[in-house]
Amino acid sequence: ANSKCIFVWQAPRHVGEDAVLNSAQAAMTGHDPSWERECWQLSQVPRGVVLQPLYALLIPEQRDLRQKSRAAPLELKLQVLFGVAIGGTLNTHPQTLWVTRSGGMQRWTPEDLRASGQVRCRNLDQLYGRDPPLEALQVLQKVLRRDWSMIRETSELVARSKGLDELRVDWLLGDGEWGSRVGELTYMGAGSRLIPA
């Protein structure tokens, strides 16, 4: 949850098997003091190691920013309520655009956000820049045209098959080799905690 004990090998074949296996061992035996402050749910997860391919980083590092920036994959956080996908945002630029239920893109201007009382997240702006790169938006449009039905239907199917009132399905998009893939599922359980009157 806090990105500790993570090793990124962009070319694992070049660093060698020993380096990759040593990093897996370090992840398995590592410790960070922040883990002692995690919520009880995360403290119940048994130790383990996940090895997965590095997804294409379509949001580049912003070298012109003062703060440390980092690259990131193009990730769509799709919200499903009562089995219906209502729309989603980019994890790196959540206040820039909204992907609608039909797969369209609604972009907001800074003026629109200020008029509605929204405040931009400075941390995200410092990490990824104020706006997503044009190339990433073009990839997003292409992926939505090609894969939107599958993304929406799969997300809804997961939520409905488990009887969940809400679910956020995070999709990694735009990798030429791996295609559109689910990266993470998040269930907050907000509606299910209500006591019926």
N, C-alpha and C positions, 0 to 999 in steps of 0.2 A: 504494500500500500504506500510505502514511502520511498520506493526506488533505491533501497539499500541492498548491497551484495548483488548487484546486477553487472554483468560483463557483456559488452557488445563487441562482437567479432564480425566486422564487415566482410572479411575474407578469411573464414576459419581454416580453409585448406592451406592458406599461406602461413598462418601462425603455427600450425601443426596440432596434431592430436593431443600431445602432452599439455600444451597451453590451455586447450579447451577443457580437457579433463581436470586439470588443476583448478580452473575457474569454477567448474561445477562442484568440486570438493570444497572450495572456499565458500561458495554460496550455501552449501549444505551445513557447514560448521560455523559459519559467520554469526556475528551478533552485533546489534546496534542498540544503544541505550533507549532510542525512541520506541523500540518494540515493547518496552515495559509500560508504555503509556497508551498502547493501542486499545481499542474497544474490545470488549470481551469476545465478540464474535470472531475477530481476527486472531485473537490469542488461542482459539480452538482449532485453528488450521494446523494440521501436522506439518512438520518440516519436510521439505522436498525440493526438488530442482526441476525447473521447466526449461527445456531446450526447444527453441523454435527459430524458424528462419527470420532474418531481419527483413521486415516489410519496407518497401520503397519509401524513402524520406522525401516527400514532395513539398513540404514546407521547409525551405532552406534556413540555415543559420543566418541571422541578421548581423553581419560583421560591422555594419555602420552604427550599431547601437552601443551606448555606453555600458550598460549592464551586460552580463554574460547572456548570450543567446544560445539557442540550441535548435537543431533540426528536428522535425517530427513527421510522422506519416500523416496522410490526409485521412482524418478520422471523423466520421459522422455519428453523432450521438442521437439516436432515434428514440423518441418517447412513445410508448404504447400504453394507452389507458383503456381498461376494460376490453382488451383484445383488439383495439383499433389503433393503428399507428396514426398519431396526430401530426407528427413532423419532427424536425431535428435541427441541430446546430453543429457547427464545426467545433471540435474541442479546442483548437488553437485560436479561433476567432468567433466566439459564441454570439457576440452582439453585432456581427457584420451581416449575417444572412440567416434565413430560416428556410429549410427545405420543407415544402408543404406536403400534405398527405398525397397529393397527386404527383409528387416528384418535381414540382417546379421550384425555382429559387426566388425568394423574396429578399432583396437587398435593402438595407437601411442606410441612410446617410447620417453623418454625425449630428446634423441639425434635427433630424427626426428623433434620434435618441435623446438629445437634450430636451426637446419639446415634451417628450413623454416622461421626463424625470430620470431617465436611465443614466448611470455613471459607468464609464468604461473601466475595465479592470486593468490598472496600470501594470500589474505583474505580467499579465498575458501580453500586453503591448510591448513590454520590455523584452520578453522572451521571443516573441514571434513577429513583431512589427504590428503596426496599426491595422493593416489590411492584408488579406491573403494574397499571395502572388497571383498575377493574372494567369500564369501557366497552371497553377493548382485549380483555379476556378474553371478553366477550360477542361481540365481532366474531370473535375466534378460533374460538369454538364454532360460530358461524354458518358461517364459511368451511370449517371441518373437515366439518361436515354436508354442505355443498354440493359442495366441491371435493376432499375427501380422496382419493377413488379416483384422480382425475386427477393429483394431486400425487404420490402414492405410485407410481403406474404410470409416470409420466413420469420420475421420479427413477430408478427401477429400470431403465427402458429405456435411459437415457443410460449408466448404469454397465455394463449388460450389452452394449450395442452396441459399446462400446470395450474390453470385456474387462478392466475394472478390478476389482481386489480390494476397493477401497474408494473411496468418493466422498462428499463432503459437498455437498449441494445446498441452497443458501440461497434460500428463497422469500419474496417480498414479498407480504403478504396484506392484504386489507381495503380496497383502493382501489376506490371505486364505479365509476370510469371504466375503470381498467386491469385490474381483476380480479387473480387470483393469477398471479404472474409469477416466473420464475427470475431472481434477482438476481446470483448468483455460483456458480461451481463450484470446489470445492477438492479437489485430489488430493494426498495426502501421500505415496503410494507406499510405505507402511510394509510391507505384506506382500510386495510384489513385489521388495523388496530382499533378501529372505532367500535364502540359497544352499541348494538342496536337499541333504539328507544322503545 
